[in-house]
Amino acid sequence: MLFLRLSKKSEAYWDYNTISLKLFIEIAQGSHYHLLVRQGAPDHEKCLEAWEAIVKRNSAEAGSQEYSNYFNLVKAYALLIAKQISVKSSLLKLTVTTEWEDIVYLRGCGYNIDTTTTLSYWASLESGLRKSEDLLNKIKMKQFELEAIVKGRQAERSMGFEETIANLITGLGFSVDDNISLARFNEYRKLIKKKAEAVRSAKERFRK
């Protein structure tokens, strides 16, 4: 019974405050999310949740809007796809049967479905189908924006641990432990930023 209890230990994951910078970079470069497990068997969904939480916190601590921008883009992209599917299906449905609910929905979306005459009705449906193609263009634009962010992330991931540490030491002016945590790394980056701002302010005062 004791063995069974021990074997069923709940899994534990690294979080923002405990993960090392080296492990964070390793996971970011290789997407090896199972490395987030500190104890127990890896659960893919929980690993992704843990990673998302770390990336979100890291983005906030680094003073970057990348995570929120990406999340908002994904949300807008998904909403556009859902709207395009819904509008297109409603328009096609009206070519088979006249449903007032669909007409009201489409009018609410900015599609002028004219039910005055049969001729105007069909003309408005054709016009609506052409207009719905604009949603596809908007979807493609959002897709390009998402791809640009992904490419930017890939460029950042190309910087390895050694190069990152070297840049940090150069900025600080003193050595740091190779086992530095991600949280400590960000605190040091804030310190470097403050030092740079202080130097810039001093130069501006000197010029005056």
PyMOL commands that set and color helices and strands:
alter all, ss='L'
color gray80, all
select helices_A, chain A and resi 2-7+21-30+33-36+44-61+66-94+100-108+118-157+161-172+182-207
alter helices_A, ss='H'
color red, helices_A
select strands_A, chain A and resi 12-13+37-39
alter strands_A, ss='S'
color yellow, strands_A
deselect
rebuild
show_as cartoon
